[in-house]
């Protein structure tokens, strides 16, 4: 095998990823996460093994997220912008988590309220240092 052919083989074997999630966190988010809100969203929005964004956006509307924010991410997903689906799921999920923590419930697509106990995440890094300094 020539040097050129060997180099081409090595390049083909090298796998690259386009994910913005650092590899040390990637496994943590497989299958939609493990917290109760993630499981609720999955139960409402996954159909035939596929995440349905139209259902997710309806779930966000039903739970009182700001319409302008939902529309913003809905448009990006519709345009198929790079990374839009992940940004929409992450950002709107975090906004939904704020409401669920406050209310203790979430509204399903069938308009039934579901109790969800979602504890407040522990502060780390700069936020933790700022909180400690404030006390």
Legacy VTK file of the C-alpha trace (Angstrom):
# vtk DataFile Version 3.0
C-alpha trace
ASCII
DATASET POLYDATA
POINTS 135 float
0.000 0.000 0.000
1.390 3.413 -0.858
1.782 6.211 1.693
-1.004 8.166 -0.012
-3.441 5.261 0.135
-2.605 4.580 3.799
-3.216 8.258 4.703
-6.548 8.227 2.911
-7.596 5.100 4.834
-6.732 6.725 8.184
-8.719 9.832 7.307
-11.756 7.742 6.399
-11.569 5.898 9.742
-11.446 9.106 11.785
-14.927 9.921 12.985
-15.831 13.503 13.733
-18.907 14.794 15.481
-20.755 18.030 14.909
-22.334 18.109 18.351
-21.831 21.157 20.524
-22.283 19.016 23.647
-18.901 18.188 25.222
-18.262 14.436 25.095
-18.109 14.176 28.906
-21.798 15.223 29.055
-23.122 13.487 25.937
-24.206 10.228 27.597
-26.118 12.109 30.275
-28.741 13.260 27.793
-29.349 10.050 25.875
-32.996 8.997 25.632
-34.285 12.398 26.763
-32.717 12.491 30.216
-33.938 10.924 33.403
-35.666 13.712 35.308
-39.467 13.711 35.650
-39.943 16.641 33.257
-37.878 14.954 30.560
-39.960 11.807 30.941
-43.183 13.857 30.788
-42.067 15.624 27.606
-41.058 12.299 26.090
-44.426 10.749 26.946
-46.241 13.668 25.315
-44.062 14.276 22.265
-42.622 10.952 21.104
-44.711 9.043 18.611
-43.567 5.862 16.877
-40.092 6.401 18.324
-39.722 9.897 16.865
-39.810 13.244 18.652
-42.621 15.354 17.186
-41.870 19.062 17.348
-45.442 20.085 16.554
-46.532 18.256 19.725
-43.672 19.821 21.719
-44.642 23.335 20.652
-48.292 22.638 21.537
-47.148 21.404 24.948
-45.231 24.649 25.433
-48.303 26.720 24.517
-50.481 24.662 26.876
-48.124 25.354 29.768
-48.006 29.109 29.280
-44.605 29.682 27.731
-44.333 33.058 25.963
-45.796 32.787 22.472
-43.035 34.900 20.926
-40.358 32.512 22.235
-42.209 29.445 20.978
-42.738 31.055 17.570
-39.058 32.029 17.390
-37.878 28.437 17.838
-40.722 27.019 15.771
-39.588 29.148 12.810
-35.976 28.037 13.209
-36.982 24.370 13.278
-39.187 24.866 10.211
-36.273 26.522 8.364
-34.103 23.525 9.333
-31.372 25.784 10.642
-28.276 23.965 11.850
-28.779 23.011 15.505
-32.256 24.545 15.710
-33.950 21.389 16.954
-31.514 20.984 19.832
-31.691 24.669 20.765
-35.488 24.575 20.718
-35.685 21.472 22.890
-33.088 22.727 25.359
-34.256 26.327 25.694
-37.996 25.723 25.757
-37.529 22.758 28.094
-35.590 24.966 30.518
-38.328 27.616 30.343
-40.912 24.905 30.969
-38.851 23.646 33.927
-39.075 27.081 35.560
-42.868 26.972 35.361
-43.048 23.372 36.568
-40.795 24.085 39.563
-43.042 27.003 40.559
-46.403 25.303 39.937
-45.507 21.690 40.718
-47.569 20.575 37.730
-47.509 20.531 33.957
-50.444 20.436 31.560
-50.492 17.549 29.103
-51.711 17.683 25.526
-54.998 16.239 26.788
-55.393 19.282 29.108
-54.878 17.095 32.198
-52.561 18.482 34.895
-49.771 16.139 35.901
-47.886 16.514 39.205
-44.157 16.822 38.585
-41.671 17.233 41.404
-38.700 18.946 39.810
-36.098 20.032 42.351
-34.111 23.185 41.809
-30.668 22.343 40.406
-27.657 22.885 42.638
-25.629 25.978 41.902
-22.106 25.435 40.576
-19.247 27.513 39.299
-19.654 31.293 39.102
-23.303 31.196 40.192
-22.361 29.287 43.344
-19.534 31.722 44.109
-21.847 34.712 43.638
-24.485 33.196 45.917
-21.904 32.478 48.613
-20.549 35.997 48.353
-24.056 37.444 48.702
-24.617 35.539 51.962
LINES 1 136
135 0 1 2 3 4 5 6 7 8 9 10 11 12 13 14 15 16 17 18 19 20 21 22 23 24 25 26 27 28 29 30 31 32 33 34 35 36 37 38 39 40 41 42 43 44 45 46 47 48 49 50 51 52 53 54 55 56 57 58 59 60 61 62 63 64 65 66 67 68 69 70 71 72 73 74 75 76 77 78 79 80 81 82 83 84 85 86 87 88 89 90 91 92 93 94 95 96 97 98 99 100 101 102 103 104 105 106 107 108 109 110 111 112 113 114 115 116 117 118 119 120 121 122 123 124 125 126 127 128 129 130 131 132 133 134
